[in-house]
Amino acid sequence: MGGIEFTPDDNDLIYDTYGVDFFGILRYFYEALTGSNWDALVSTVLHWWNIYSIFALFLSLLFFAGFIYSKIRYSQLSEIEHHKIHEAEKAWARRYEGVGTRSARWDVIQKRAGEPNPESWRVAIIEADILLDETLSKAGYVGKSLGEKLKSANPSSFTTIQDAWEAHKVRNDIAHVGSDFVLTQRVAKETLLRFERVFREFSVI
């Protein structure tokens, strides 16, 4: 028996071998409702997509370059700020070297801590850290830095060593993080109180 051959026209919905031809359905309804050519629409969308892709790529490269530049500048500024703090520490140590007693220097630190601005609290903590470093050196602790001296300490004979570590960590945050480190009055007071407990153990005050 001979079968009747069916030839689909433009009004027929064409089904894919493995399922529904969704793009075909979309094309059918788009052309039926708008009277426009589907291929022209696709060509226009692709054209604008290519323009968008180029623009997006350009912006991405621009933002990436800005990010790299910002990281480099931030690193440079952090290094400059750290250098300034280090120089200020050395200048403060030279200023008070051999002048008065360590107790008098602690009085200067407390005076700074009592001022109503975060910058004075930062300076007070840095100066207290310098005094702590000198105190441990005079007590016979060995190390190139305060951190090394604390590591070499025996907790059984240095009962406030945890206070020293915690106070020194705040000093490091101030020195290394810089202005991005938010120093509240509460943290400043707690840190200086830790320094005070250490200084009392070593009879500095």
Secondary structure, 3 states (H helix, E strand, C coil): CCCCCCCCCCCCCCEECCEECHHHHHHHHHHHHHCCCHHHHHHHHHHHHHHHHHHHHHHHHHHHHHHHHHHHHHHHHHHHHHHHHHHHHHHHHHHHCCCCCHHHHHHHHHHHHCCCCHHHHHHHHHHHHHHHHHHHHHCCCCCCCHHHHHHCCCCCCCCCHHHHHHHHHHHHHHHHHHHHCCCCHHHHHHHHHHHHHHHHHCCCC
